[in-house]
Amino acid sequence: MRSMKTTITLTFALCLLLAPLAAVADSATGYWNLPQELSDENVTVTFKVDTTWHMVDGKTSKLSGKSWLSNPKDPKSVNLDLTLPVALFDTDSESRDESLRESMAAKTYPEVKVHAAGVPDLCAPSHLDAPQAVCSGNIPVQLTIRSTTQQMELPYTLRRNGDQYVIEGEKTFNWLSFGVDDPSIFIAKVKKDVTVRYQVTLRSLSPKVTWASH
């Protein structure tokens, strides 16, 4: 009996010693719950560009990709690959969409691609366990349109909503600088800047909190 009590006591003490290590590991990797596939179910990308007549709003569909950690022990090593098919860009006008596809040479360059390899200013996952906590910063990405790839930083905010993480942001850039043909006509000029808004929702391992930041 004494031997059994000693065994139980040692086991309990060992659990107490290992618990902090397990918490650190979970905080560093588990909360991001990566890798995850990206699709229309958890990613939305919209865009808008001004013209002589009015603001044109567009949306994307059938996007695909994945997000993963290049280093499972580093929560800042989040990688992302996202592909958006140009042929499915939708501005709610068939003729305008056809002009957009021609300007972007969709038959030759059918996809817009986004790649991210780490987020240096990303907060620790445990930071978002505090009520109403929000992280913000910039995600360094490579954006490829047609045959041109440019480095840029995407502003982001990151918050927790129950068992999900929600990352969103907005970026305005010169889309003609990617070699896109200017779709302007004599009576309607298209501005050179496009504003892109995105939202990515990723699952966490468990609903440790139920609040959401606004």
Backbone as a ProteinNet text record, in pm:
[ID]
protein_1_A
[PRIMARY]
MRSMKTTITLTFALCLLLAPLAAVADSATGYWNLPQELSDENVTVTFKVDTTWHMVDGKTSKLSGKSWLSNPKDPKSVNLDLTLPVALFDTDSESRDESLRESMAAKTYPEVKVHAAGVPDLCAPSHLDAPQAVCSGNIPVQLTIRSTTQQMELPYTLRRNGDQYVIEGEKTFNWLSFGVDDPSIFIAKVKKDVTVRYQVTLRSLSPKVTWASH
[TERTIARY]
83	0	86.5	193.1	281.5	347.7	384.4	446.4	351	222.9	123.4	106.7	101.8	87.4	206.9	327.2	448	442.8	395.4	384.2	286.1	170.2	69.2	123.8	196	252.7	354.2	441.3	542.1	478.3	373.5	303.3	239	175.4	110.6	213	329	434.5	487.9	504	552.1	454.7	325.8	223.9	231.6	253.5	264.7	385.8	494.6	615.1	598.4	526.3	510.8	401.4	306.6	192.6	234.9	329.2	370.8	432	509.8	569.8	463	359.6	249.6	177.5	160.9	91.7	170.5	304.6	388.3	377.3	381.9	372.8	239.6	131.9	-0.4	-12.6	44.1	37.7	116.9	227.7	315.5	263.9	195.4	158.4	11.4	-44.2	-178.7	-286	-276.8	-384.8	-403.6	-294	-309.2	-372	-355.9	-417.3	-386.9	-261.2	-218.1	-146.4	-149.3	-196.3	-348.1	-397.8	-538.4	-548.5	-647.2	-675.4	-752.3	-730.1	-799.5	-891.6	-1011.5	-1110.9	-1213.4	-1316.8	-1423.9	-1495.5	-1481.8	-1549.5	-1486.8	-1357.6	-1293.9	-1213.9	-1221.3	-1151.7	-1244.5	-1248.7	-1318.7	-1221.8	-1223.2	-1140.9	-1230.8	-1238.4	-1315.5	-1223.7	-1265.2	-1182.7	-1272	-1216	-1288.1	-1189.3	-1235	-1152.1	-1242.6	-1194.3	-1275.2	-1261.5	-1368.1	-1369.2	-1429.4	-1429.9	-1490.3	-1636.1	-1706.6	-1849.6	-1884.8	-1821.6	-1859	-1755	-1769.8	-1683.8	-1729.8	-1635.1	-1664.7	-1624.6	-1718.6	-1692.5	-1684.6	-1588.6	-1572.3	-1551.4	-1570.3	-1547.3	-1480.6	-1426.2	-1358.7	-1432.1	-1401.6	-1459.3	-1367.3	-1390.5	-1312.4	-1164.1	-1133	-993.6	-950.2	-821	-768.7	-631.5	-590.9	-459.8	-446.9	-345.9	-322.9	-242	-248.2	-167.5	-103.3	24	95	206.9	265.7	380.8	507.4	602.9	729.1	812.9	787.6	852.5	743.4	708.9	597.9	615.5	738.4	762.4	761.2	738.5	741.3	607.3	523.4	392.1	399.8	518.8	535.1	570.9	593.7	637.8	519.6	412.3	293.5	322.5	300.3	313.6	176.1	165.3	36.9	59.1	-15.2	-23.3	-169.7	-200.4	-338.4	-341.2	-432.4	-447.1	-589.1	-601	-731.1	-744.8	-842.9	-861	-919.9	-845.8	-887.4	-1019.3	-1043	-1164	-1291.1	-1278	-1396.2	-1408.5	-1326.5	-1346.8	-1481.9	-1559.1	-1696.6	-1723.4	-1754.7	-1789.8	-1936.9	-2014.2	-2157.4	-2188.4	-2099.2	-2120.2	-2041.6	-2109.7	-2043.4	-1941.9	-1980.7	-1889.8	-1769.1	-1791.5	-1680.1	-1587.9	-1645.3	-1563.7	-1477.9	-1534.4	-1458.4	-1342	-1366.7	-1260	-1151.2	-1193.7	-1098.3	-1010.9	-1071.7	-995.5	-895.8	-936.5	-845.8	-729	-757	-651.7	-550.1	-597.8	-509.5	-455.6	-487	-439.5	-467.7	-595.8	-634.7	-604.6	-607.8	-580.2	-433.5	-345.8	-202.6	-161	-218.8	-188	-319.7	-365.6	-500.7	-517.8	-408	-419.7	-345.1	-402.3	-331.9	-286.2	-160.1	-106.6	-52.3	-74.7	-24.1	55.5	174.6	257.8	311.4	300.3	356.9	445	560	654.1	693.9	602.5	630.1	570.7	531.8	476.3	557.6	662.6	756.3	692.4	586.6	528.2	403.8	382.8	264.9	274.8	164.2	163.1	158	185.5	173.7	26.5	-6.8	-147.3	-213.4	-137.3	-194.7	-241.8	-186	-227.6	-375.8	-428.2	-567.1	-665.1	-613.9	-702.8	-757.5	-702.6	-754.6	-881.6	-977.8	-1102.3	-1077.6	-1141	-1136.7	-996.7	-905.6	-768.7	-762.8	-679.1	-660	-511.1	-461	-325.5	-336.1	-237.2	-235.9	-92	-74.8	58	55.2	162.4	173.1	224.6	167.1	210.6	293.5	422.5	502.3	457.4	422.4	375.6	441.2	438	471	340.7	308.8	187.7	226	168.1	197.3	72.3	79.7	-26.9	37.5	-22.9	39.9	178.7	283.3	417.4	501.5	437.2	509.7	482.7	589.8	579	636.7	561.7	607.3	595.9	689.7	685.1	599.4	513.3	435.6	394.5	345.3	299.5	149.4	79.2	-65.1	-97.9	-161.8	-205	-303.8	-298.1	-391.3	-431.6	-547.6	-588.7	-627	-597.4	-624.1	-696.6	-807.6	-885.8	-938.1	-979.3	-1037.3	-1187.6	-1261	-1407.2	-1446.8	-1460.1	-1493.7	-1384	-1415.3	-1315.8	-1254.8	-1253.8	-1197	-1106.1	-1009.3	-929	-968.3	-988.3	-1030.8	-922.1	-865.4	-762.1	-821.9	-812.4	-868.5	-786.1	-801	-727.5	-762.7	-699.1	-727.6	-599.3	-578.6	-457.6	-491.6	-439.2	-454.6	-319.2	-316.2	-191.4	-219.2	-114.2	-123.1	-125.5	-240.8	-251.1	-192.8	-183.8	-123.8	27.1	88.4	232.5	270.7	171	196.9	191.7	192	189.2	49.5	-51.4	-189.5	-219.8	-285	-322.9	-430.2	-413.1	-510.8	-643.4	-751.5	-879.9	-961.6	-903.5	-977.7	-1017.6	-1130.9	-1172.4	-1186.8	-1208.5	-1208.3	-1307.7	-1425.8	-1529.3	-1531.7	-1447.4	-1446.8	-1306	-1246.1	-1111.3	-1116.8	-1029.2	-1017.4	-896.2	-916.5	-806.1	-700	-577.9	-466.6	-461.1	-528.7	-523	-643.1	-618.6	-723.7	-712.1	-824.7	-826.9	-880.4	-801	-838	-863	-974.8	-1006.3	-1016	-963.2	-963.2	-1002.6	-1053.1	-1080.1	-1052.2	-975.7	-942.3	-986.3	-1059.8	-1106.6	-1045.9	-972.2	-905.8	-959.2	-970.1	-1019.5	-908.8	-947.5	-856	-885.5	-807.6	-827.9	-952.2	-981.4	-1096.2	-1146.4	-1274.7	-1331.8	-1298	-1171.6	-1128.9	-1189.1	-1229.9	-1295.4	-1417.5	-1515.2	-1638.4	-1665.4	-1576.3	-1597.7	-1543.2	-1582.6	-1530.8	-1497.2	-1390.1	-1352.6	-1425.8	-1458.7	-1529.7	-1454.2
-120.7	0	125.8	119.8	235.8	261.2	150.4	163.6	226.3	189	244.9	394.4	436.2	577.6	657.4	596	664.2	683.1	578.9	586.2	694.6	700.1	801.9	941.4	956.8	1087.7	1132	1039.5	1073.5	1106.8	1032.1	1058.8	1195.8	1230.8	1361.1	1473.6	1453.6	1555	1572	1461.2	1467.6	1544.4	1520.5	1593.1	1742.6	1780.3	1922	1985.7	1908.5	1960.5	1975.4	1881.2	1881.9	1974.4	2008	2090.5	2224	2298.4	2424.5	2406.6	2297.8	2273.3	2247.2	2172.5	2145.4	2273.6	2362.2	2489.2	2574.8	2576.4	2654	2600.1	2467	2407.1	2437.6	2431.1	2458.1	2604	2692.1	2834.9	2868.7	2796.9	2829.1	2772.8	2658.2	2594	2559.9	2504.3	2449.3	2550.1	2668.4	2765.1	2803.9	2808.4	2842.2	2727.3	2605.9	2487.8	2480.7	2485.3	2478.4	2346.5	2293.8	2356.7	2353.9	2445.9	2449	2485.9	2427.5	2460.2	2591.7	2667.7	2794.1	2780.9	2834.6	2826.2	2936.6	2935.4	3034.3	3020.1	2905	2882.1	2959.7	2989.1	3060.9	3184.8	3220	3339.2	3418.3	3548.9	3637.4	3746.9	3776.2	3883.5	3967.5	4095.6	4188.8	4302.6	4375.1	4486.3	4598	4717.2	4830.6	4923.3	4978.6	5071.8	5183.3	5305.5	5421.1	5447	5501.1	5538.7	5677.9	5726.7	5858	5861.2	5752	5750	5712.8	5608.4	5560.7	5461.8	5425	5324.6	5186	5105.1	4968.1	4872.7	4791.9	4692.2	4553.9	4475.5	4341.2	4238.2	4113	4003.9	3887.9	3796.3	3680.3	3553.3	3442.9	3313.9	3201.5	3084	2964.1	2981.8	3064	3076.8	2950.5	2928.1	2808.3	2836.2	2755.1	2772.1	2697.9	2734.1	2671.4	2764.3	2739.5	2812.1	2710.1	2733.2	2636.8	2707.5	2636.6	2686.1	2623	2704.4	2649.3	2597.1	2651.6	2604.5	2582.9	2458.2	2430.5	2492.1	2530.3	2588.9	2741.4	2798.2	2944.3	2993.7	3054.9	3101.1	3213.7	3275.2	3381.6	3327.9	3196.8	3138.5	3095.7	3173.9	3143.3	3167.5	3065.8	3076.7	3068.3	3126.5	3125.8	3127.8	3044.5	3049	3059.8	3157.4	3179.1	3206.2	3139	3154.3	3199.2	3303.4	3356.9	3352.1	3280.2	3271.4	3400	3462.7	3590.9	3577.5	3464.7	3446.7	3454.3	3442.3	3444.8	3573.8	3674.1	3805.8	3859.1	3912.9	3950.5	4093.9	4182.2	4321.7	4351.3	4246.2	4257.6	4322.3	4301.8	4350.5	4259.2	4188.1	4092	4160	4273.7	4343.5	4398.5	4449.7	4502.8	4389.6	4277	4162.8	4112.7	4114.5	4072.6	4167.9	4297.8	4396.9	4377.4	4344.9	4321.2	4200.1	4094.1	3974	4001.5	4082.2	4117.6	4201.8	4298	4384.3	4304.3	4199.3	4118.6	3997.6	3987.7	3876.8	3743.1	3723.3	3605.8	3474	3473	3348.3	3307.2	3406.4	3378.7	3368.2	3453.7	3455.9	3438.8	3316.7	3292.1	3312.2	3335	3340.6	3459.4	3514.2	3606.7	3525.3	3542.6	3460.7	3548	3500.5	3567.8	3466.1	3506.6	3418.7	3496.5	3439.7	3498.3	3394.1	3437.3	3346.7	3405.3	3399.9	3450.4	3588.2	3612.7	3742.4	3790.3	3870.7	3906.8	3974.5	4054.4	4126	4057	3929.8	3857.6	3833.2	3854.9	3834.4	3686	3652.5	3514.1	3475.4	3350.1	3307.5	3335.3	3321.1	3341.5	3485	3579.3	3719.1	3735.6	3656.6	3670.7	3601.5	3539.3	3480.3	3584.8	3706.7	3814.5	3871.7	3914.1	3969.7	4087.3	4082.6	4190	4217.1	4122.6	4144.4	4144.1	4231	4240.8	4258.1	4188.7	4211.1	4286.3	4365.9	4434.7	4454.4	4469.1	4488.5	4477.1	4424.8	4410.1	4271.2	4212.6	4082.6	4103.4	4072.2	4082.4	3973.3	4013.2	3916.2	3942.3	3840.9	3853.3	3842.4	3945.4	3947	3935.5	3836.3	3814.6	3836.5	3933.5	3961.1	3960.6	3886.5	3862.2	3803	3860.4	3803.7	3883.1	3974	4061.9	4023.4	4010.9	3984.1	4101.9	4152.4	4264.2	4229	4283.2	4271.8	4385.7	4353.9	4457.9	4410	4500.4	4465.7	4486.3	4384.5	4392.1	4423.5	4536.3	4563.1	4455.8	4420.8	4320.8	4351.7	4302.6	4292.4	4147.3	4098.4	3959.3	3956.4	3886.8	3874.7	3732.6	3701	3568.6	3582.2	3489.8	3486.2	3341.4	3309.2	3173.2	3076.7	2978.5	2879.9	2913	3042	3083.8	3204.7	3217.4	3337.8	3409.2	3538.6	3618.4	3720	3709.3	3801	3881.4	4013.1	4095	4220.8	4278.1	4399.5	4455	4567.1	4637.2	4699.4	4693.3	4748	4815.3	4936.1	5007.8	5011.5	4975.2	4975.4	5003	5033.4	5064.7	4934.5	4897.3	4769.1	4774.8	4893.7	4907.1	4885	4896.7	4875.8	4728.5	4640.5	4498.8	4463.5	4564.4	4539	4516.4	4546.9	4533.9	4642.5	4606.9	4705.8	4798.9	4926.5	5024.9	5003.6	4969.9	4943.8	5069.9	5188.2	5312.7	5330.9	5394.2	5437.6	5588.4	5649	5795	5860.7	5802.3	5866.7	5815.5	5720.2	5667.5	5624.5	5698.6	5667.8	5578.7	5480.2	5392.7	5436.3	5457.5	5501.3	5391.2	5431.8	5336.1	5257.1	5306.7	5239.8	5149.8	5032.9	4940.3	4915.5	4905	4874.8	4733.3	4651	4511	4489.4	4425.5	4391.5	4239.9	4187.1	4041.9	4005.8	3885.2	3828.6	3678.8	3632	3489.9	3441.1	3331.4	3273.1	3135	3115.1	2988.1	2926.3	2795.8	2725.5	2716.4	2730	2698	2554.9	2506.2	2367.8	2352	2451.8	2441.9	2581.3	2595.6	2727.7	2770	2815.7	2851.3	2984.3	3066.8	3192.8	3207.9	3285.4	3300.7	3444.5	3537.4	3676.4	3706.4	3821.3	3867.9	4013.9	4056.2	4197.7	4267.4	4392.4	4471	4600.4
0	0	0	83.7	88.5	-46.3	-115.4	-247.4	-346.8	-339.3	-430.1	-405.6	-276.2	-243.7	-295.5	-281.8	-330.7	-481.3	-553.8	-699	-740.4	-673.8	-705.1	-680.2	-566.9	-532.3	-636.1	-678.3	-779.1	-912.7	-949.4	-1075.4	-1073.3	-961.4	-948.1	-957.1	-888.3	-892.4	-1033.6	-1106.5	-1244.2	-1332.7	-1312.3	-1390.1	-1365.1	-1237.5	-1204.4	-1272.1	-1281.1	-1345.1	-1495.6	-1557.9	-1702.5	-1751.2	-1666	-1708	-1766.6	-1701.7	-1762.9	-1900.6	-1919.9	-2051.1	-2155.1	-2118.4	-2211.3	-2246.5	-2147.6	-2172.8	-2269.9	-2252.9	-2344.3	-2485.7	-2498.9	-2631.5	-2696	-2617.8	-2672.1	-2712.5	-2628.6	-2659.1	-2784.2	-2805.2	-2918.7	-3049.7	-3044.8	-3170.4	-3180.8	-3074.2	-3083.8	-3116.8	-3062.7	-3081.6	-3227.3	-3302.9	-3444.6	-3521.3	-3470.6	-3531.7	-3681.4	-3714.8	-3854.3	-3880	-4003.4	-4128.6	-4144.4	-4228.4	-4267.5	-4415.3	-4480.5	-4619.7	-4626.8	-4733.9	-4756.4	-4876.5	-4863.3	-4970.7	-4949.6	-5032.7	-5017.3	-4883.8	-4819.6	-4692.9	-4578.3	-4586.7	-4476.1	-4519	-4647.4	-4696.5	-4788.3	-4768	-4861.4	-4906	-5035.1	-5091.9	-5181.8	-5154.2	-5236.8	-5279.6	-5383.1	-5429.8	-5483.3	-5489.7	-5546.6	-5615.7	-5726.8	-5802.3	-5854.1	-5844.6	-5883.5	-6033.9	-6092.7	-6233.9	-6247.4	-6369.4	-6395.3	-6353.2	-6374.5	-6347.6	-6203.9	-6152.8	-6019.4	-5967.6	-5841.3	-5781.2	-5824.5	-5869.4	-5911.5	-5799.5	-5754	-5650.2	-5712.6	-5667.1	-5721	-5611.2	-5646.9	-5552.8	-5625.5	-5548.7	-5604.2	-5562.1	-5629.4	-5591	-5638.2	-5581.5	-5613.6	-5583.6	-5482.3	-5443.1	-5369.1	-5363.3	-5297.9	-5239.4	-5142.2	-5083.1	-4952.7	-4876.3	-4747.3	-4659.2	-4528.3	-4431.3	-4338.5	-4302.8	-4220.2	-4144.1	-4048.9	-3974.7	-4030.8	-4070.5	-4118.5	-4001.9	-3882.3	-3760.3	-3655.4	-3625.6	-3532.3	-3394.8	-3358.9	-3227	-3229.7	-3346.8	-3361.2	-3415	-3331.2	-3378.7	-3480.9	-3497.3	-3595.9	-3734.2	-3744.3	-3871.2	-3957.8	-3952.2	-4032.2	-4180	-4261.6	-4406.6	-4470.7	-4588.3	-4658.1	-4808.1	-4877.6	-5022.9	-5062.2	-5146.1	-5187.9	-5337.7	-5407.2	-5552	-5584.2	-5667.7	-5705.3	-5857.2	-5909.7	-6055.4	-6112.8	-6204.1	-6261.4	-6337.6	-6401.3	-6481.4	-6398.9	-6266.4	-6180.2	-6100.9	-6132.1	-6072.1	-6119.9	-6028.4	-6059.7	-6015.4	-6113.3	-6082.1	-6113.4	-6129.7	-6155.4	-6291.1	-6387.2	-6523	-6615.9	-6703.1	-6790.6	-6883.2	-6940.1	-7032.1	-6956.9	-6837.7	-6757.7	-6712.6	-6675.7	-6635.9	-6752.1	-6871.9	-6990.2	-7015	-6997.8	-7014	-6908.3	-6786.4	-6677.7	-6709.3	-6758.8	-6793.3	-6906.1	-7002.4	-7110.9	-7059.1	-6971.9	-6917.2	-6837	-6769.7	-6687	-6762.1	-6892	-6975.9	-6910	-6874.8	-6797.2	-6868	-7001.5	-7073.1	-7060.3	-7052.7	-7038.6	-6892.7	-6809.2	-6666	-6589.5	-6573.8	-6521.3	-6372	-6299.1	-6153.2	-6094.1	-5989.1	-5901.2	-5780.9	-5740	-5631.5	-5518.4	-5396.7	-5276.9	-5195.8	-5153.3	-5070.6	-4951.7	-4833.7	-4711.7	-4645.1	-4594.6	-4529	-4394	-4299	-4165.3	-4142	-4017.5	-3977.2	-3856.7	-3879.2	-3771.5	-3651.3	-3671	-3557.9	-3502.4	-3537.4	-3490.1	-3340.6	-3269.8	-3125.8	-3092.1	-2967.3	-2922.2	-2915.6	-2944.6	-2939.3	-2805.2	-2697.5	-2564.4	-2542.5	-2616.8	-2603.3	-2632.4	-2723.6	-2765	-2670.1	-2564.5	-2465.1	-2369.1	-2373	-2288.9	-2351.8	-2270.6	-2324.3	-2418.7	-2533.9	-2633.1	-2687.8	-2673.1	-2720.7	-2873.4	-2928.6	-3073.2	-3101.2	-3201	-3251	-3383.4	-3414.2	-3543.4	-3588.5	-3717.8	-3773.8	-3923.8	-3982.1	-4126.5	-4161.5	-4265.3	-4314.3	-4440.9	-4439.7	-4563.2	-4661.9	-4782.5	-4881.6	-5016.3	-5099.5	-5240.2	-5318.5	-5394.6	-5475	-5621.5	-5688.7	-5830.3	-5914	-6006.3	-6102.6	-6241.1	-6333.1	-6463.5	-6439.5	-6498.4	-6481.5	-6381.8	-6308.4	-6216.6	-6071.8	-5994.6	-5851.2	-5774.4	-5679.7	-5597.8	-5450	-5372.8	-5227.8	-5174.4	-5079.6	-5013.2	-4875.9	-4795.5	-4661.7	-4652	-4605.9	-4588.8	-4443.6	-4415.2	-4278.4	-4232.4	-4105.4	-4054.3	-3911.1	-3873.6	-3733.9	-3710.5	-3592.1	-3557	-3424.1	-3418.7	-3296	-3283.4	-3165.3	-3142.4	-3125.6	-3187.2	-3176.5	-3147.6	-3020.5	-2981.7	-3019.6	-3104.2	-3144.6	-3280.1	-3315.3	-3442.3	-3423.4	-3514.2	-3525.4	-3653.8	-3644.8	-3759.4	-3791.2	-3911.6	-3959.3	-4074.6	-4067.6	-4175.6	-4194.9	-4312.8	-4342.5	-4478.6	-4512.1	-4637.3	-4687.8	-4820	-4879.9	-5012.2	-5031.8	-5158.4	-5228.6	-5356.5	-5431.5	-5578.7	-5652.3	-5794.6	-5873.8	-5923.7	-5993.9	-6134	-6191.7	-6324.6	-6320.7	-6200.9	-6189	-6206.5	-6215	-6237.8	-6386.5	-6471.1	-6614.5	-6668.6	-6588.6	-6633.9	-6735.6	-6844.2	-6944.9	-6888.6	-6913.8	-6866.7	-6940.6	-6867.4	-6933.1	-6960.5	-6936.7	-6956.8	-7102.9	-7122.6	-7255.1	-7252.6	-7368.2	-7378.7	-7283.4	-7266.8	-7186	-7042.1	-7008.5	-6872	-6834	-6742	-6697.4	-6572.2	-6569.7	-6453.8	-6372.9	-6244.2	-6158.6	-6148.8	-6123.6	-6118.8	-5988.4	-5883.9	-5754	-5731.4	-5676.4	-5639.2	-5489.2	-5421.8	-5278.8	-5259.7	-5194.9	-5173.1	-5024.2	-4995.1	-4856.2	-4843.1	-4734.2	-4715	-4571.7	-4556.3	-4423.9	-4428.7	-4331.8	-4321	-4184.2	-4181.1	-4055.9	-4039.5	-3930.3	-3903.5	-3774.6	-3773.4	-3655.3	-3549.8	-3422.2	-3313.8	-3268.5	-3174.8	-3130.7	-3044.9	-2963.7	-2873.4	-2839.5	-2809	-2776.9	-2635.7	-2614.4	-2480.7	-2434.8	-2528.5	-2493.5	-2581.8	-2536.9	-2612.7	-2653.4	-2615.9	-2651.7	-2789.7	-2841.2	-2969.6	-2957.4	-3022.9	-3024.6	-3136.3	-3116.3	-3218.4	-3242.6
[MASK]
++++++++++++++++++++++++++++++++++++++++++++++++++++++++++++++++++++++++++++++++++++++++++++++++++++++++++++++++++++++++++++++++++++++++++++++++++++++++++++++++++++++++++++++++++++++++++++++++++++++++++++++++++++++

